[in-house]
Amino acid sequence: MLRPAYPITTPRLVLRPFEPTDLDALHKIQSRQDVMTYLYDEPRTLAESRETLARYMATTTLEQEGDALRLAVTVDGTAIGHVMLMWISAAHRGGEVGFVLHPDHHGRGYATEAAREMLRLGFEGLGLHRIIGRLDDANLASGRVLAKLGMRKEAHFRKNEFVKGRWADEAVYAMLADEWRARSA
């Protein structure tokens, strides 16, 4: 079980559970076609963003396999995106990390800084052995973030998923707990 102490602070960011007041910021992200291009969903309506926000607010701990913790990434009190840590296997001590930021905040290292904290929570807080990052292989920017984190590209699955009317290649990056410890030392 993982029950983080909130807020989680980094040199430039605050990661915290989502709040009802984050609806506008979340919708500004999820309603954009450029943000949703490499994700499974189409741009969301305000009602869909409200439902998504309710799901995000419902999980602030990781209690069992299958739980996903999504935290707001904030700068100066404003939510600019979110990071995710999913507990994908208790038996194999596996997890998955993900991130989505508003494009106005791309290129500043925020995704790397926030995702690094999720790796820390997974390895040091939950005791995971392996954490992966899965993405559409065409999403080069997110691939660069995972590489900056020290995750290695382990797989490229050709035409692995049918998403939004097309076959998409999937890339899988991964890091092991001993690699995390070596990088953190």
C-alpha positions as CSV (number, residue, x, y, z in Angstrom):
1,M,0.0,0.0,0.0
2,L,1.2,3.5,-0.8
3,R,-0.3,6.5,1.1
4,P,1.8,9.5,0.1
5,A,2.2,12.6,2.3
6,Y,0.8,15.5,0.4
7,P,1.7,17.9,-1.0
8,I,4.8,16.5,-2.8
9,T,7.2,19.2,-3.6
10,T,10.0,19.3,-6.2
11,P,12.3,22.3,-6.8
12,R,9.7,23.9,-9.1
13,L,6.4,21.9,-8.8
14,V,3.8,20.8,-6.3
15,L,2.1,17.5,-6.9
16,R,-1.2,17.0,-5.0
17,P,-4.5,15.2,-5.3
18,F,-6.9,16.9,-7.7
19,E,-9.6,19.2,-6.2
20,P,-13.0,20.3,-7.6
21,T,-11.5,23.7,-8.4
22,D,-9.1,22.0,-10.9
23,L,-12.0,21.4,-13.4
24,D,-11.3,24.4,-15.6
25,A,-7.6,23.7,-15.8
26,L,-8.1,20.0,-16.5
27,H,-10.7,20.7,-19.2
28,K,-8.3,23.2,-20.9
29,I,-5.9,20.3,-21.2
30,Q,-8.3,17.4,-22.1
31,S,-10.4,19.4,-24.6
32,R,-7.3,20.0,-26.9
33,Q,-6.8,17.9,-30.0
34,D,-3.1,18.3,-29.8
35,V,-3.0,16.9,-26.2
36,M,-5.3,14.0,-27.0
37,T,-3.6,12.9,-30.2
38,Y,-1.5,10.1,-28.7
39,L,-4.0,9.2,-26.0
40,Y,-6.9,6.7,-26.3
41,D,-9.7,9.3,-26.0
42,E,-10.9,12.1,-28.2
43,P,-10.9,15.6,-26.8
44,R,-13.3,15.7,-23.9
45,T,-16.4,17.8,-23.4
46,L,-16.8,19.7,-20.1
47,A,-19.1,17.0,-18.8
48,E,-16.5,14.3,-19.6
49,S,-13.7,16.3,-18.0
50,R,-16.0,16.6,-14.9
51,E,-16.4,12.8,-14.8
52,T,-12.7,12.3,-15.3
53,L,-11.9,14.8,-12.4
54,A,-14.2,12.8,-10.1
55,R,-12.3,9.6,-10.9
56,Y,-8.9,11.3,-10.4
57,M,-10.1,12.7,-7.0
58,A,-11.4,9.3,-5.9
59,T,-7.9,7.7,-5.6
60,T,-5.3,9.3,-3.4
61,T,-3.6,6.1,-2.3
62,L,-2.5,2.9,-4.0
63,E,-4.2,0.1,-2.0
64,Q,-4.3,-2.8,-4.5
65,E,-3.2,-4.0,-7.9
66,G,-5.0,-2.1,-10.6
67,D,-5.2,1.2,-8.6
68,A,-4.0,4.3,-10.4
69,L,-2.9,7.4,-8.6
70,R,-3.2,10.6,-10.6
71,L,-1.8,13.8,-9.1
72,A,-2.2,17.4,-10.3
73,V,1.1,19.0,-11.4
74,T,0.9,22.6,-10.2
75,V,3.1,25.6,-10.8
76,D,2.3,28.7,-8.6
77,G,-0.9,27.1,-7.5
78,T,-2.3,26.4,-11.0
79,A,-2.7,22.9,-12.3
80,I,-0.8,22.5,-15.6
81,G,-1.3,18.7,-16.0
82,H,-1.1,15.5,-14.2
83,V,1.2,12.5,-13.5
84,M,0.1,8.9,-13.0
85,L,1.4,5.9,-11.2
86,M,-0.5,2.6,-11.7
87,W,0.1,-0.5,-9.7
88,I,-0.1,-3.1,-12.4
89,S,1.0,-6.3,-10.7
90,A,1.4,-7.1,-7.0
91,A,2.9,-10.6,-7.7
92,H,5.5,-9.1,-10.1
93,R,5.8,-5.8,-8.2
94,G,5.2,-3.9,-11.4
95,G,4.0,-0.4,-12.1
96,E,3.4,2.1,-14.9
97,V,4.1,5.8,-15.0
98,G,2.5,8.4,-17.2
99,F,2.1,12.2,-17.6
100,V,0.1,14.8,-19.5
101,L,0.9,18.5,-19.5
102,H,-0.8,21.5,-21.1
103,P,1.3,22.4,-24.3
104,D,2.0,25.9,-22.9
105,H,4.3,24.2,-20.4
106,H,6.1,21.8,-22.7
107,G,9.9,22.1,-23.1
108,R,10.6,23.2,-19.5
109,G,11.4,19.9,-17.9
110,Y,8.2,19.8,-15.9
111,A,7.1,16.4,-17.1
112,T,10.5,14.9,-16.3
113,E,10.6,16.5,-12.8
114,A,7.0,15.3,-12.0
115,A,7.4,11.8,-13.4
116,R,10.7,11.4,-11.5
117,E,8.6,11.8,-8.3
118,M,6.2,9.1,-9.4
119,L,9.2,6.8,-10.0
120,R,10.4,7.6,-6.5
121,L,6.9,6.8,-5.1
122,G,6.8,3.6,-7.0
123,F,10.2,2.3,-6.1
124,E,10.8,3.7,-2.7
125,G,7.2,4.0,-1.4
126,L,5.5,1.0,-2.9
127,G,8.5,-1.2,-3.3
128,L,8.0,-1.9,-7.0
129,H,10.6,-3.9,-8.8
130,R,9.9,-2.6,-12.3
131,I,8.1,0.5,-13.7
132,I,7.2,0.9,-17.4
133,G,6.0,3.8,-19.5
134,R,3.9,2.9,-22.5
135,L,3.2,5.3,-25.4
136,D,2.4,5.6,-29.0
137,D,5.8,5.3,-30.7
138,A,5.0,8.4,-32.7
139,N,5.0,10.5,-29.5
140,L,8.6,11.4,-29.7
141,A,8.5,14.1,-27.0
142,S,7.2,11.7,-24.4
143,G,9.8,9.1,-25.4
144,R,12.5,11.7,-24.8
145,V,11.0,12.4,-21.3
146,L,11.2,8.7,-20.4
147,A,14.7,8.5,-21.7
148,K,15.7,11.5,-19.6
149,L,14.4,9.7,-16.6
150,G,16.8,6.9,-17.3
151,M,14.2,4.5,-18.6
152,R,15.3,2.4,-21.5
153,K,13.3,1.6,-24.6
154,E,12.7,-2.2,-24.4
155,A,10.0,-2.8,-27.0
156,H,8.5,-1.5,-30.2
157,F,5.3,-3.3,-31.0
158,R,4.3,-2.7,-34.7
159,K,0.7,-1.9,-35.3
160,N,-0.1,-3.2,-31.8
161,E,-3.3,-1.3,-31.0
162,F,-6.2,0.0,-33.1
163,V,-6.7,3.6,-31.8
164,K,-8.9,6.3,-33.3
165,G,-9.3,4.5,-36.6
166,R,-5.7,3.6,-37.2
167,W,-3.2,0.9,-36.2
168,A,-0.7,2.5,-33.8
169,D,2.8,1.3,-32.9
170,E,3.5,1.1,-29.2
171,A,6.8,1.7,-27.4
172,V,7.5,0.4,-24.0
173,Y,10.2,2.0,-21.8
174,A,11.2,0.5,-18.4
175,M,13.4,0.9,-15.3
176,L,14.2,-1.6,-12.6
177,A,14.5,-0.8,-8.9
178,D,18.3,-1.4,-8.8
179,E,18.7,1.0,-11.8
180,W,16.6,3.6,-9.8
181,R,18.8,3.2,-6.8
182,A,22.0,3.5,-8.8
183,R,20.7,6.7,-10.4
184,S,19.6,8.1,-7.1
185,A,22.9,7.4,-5.3
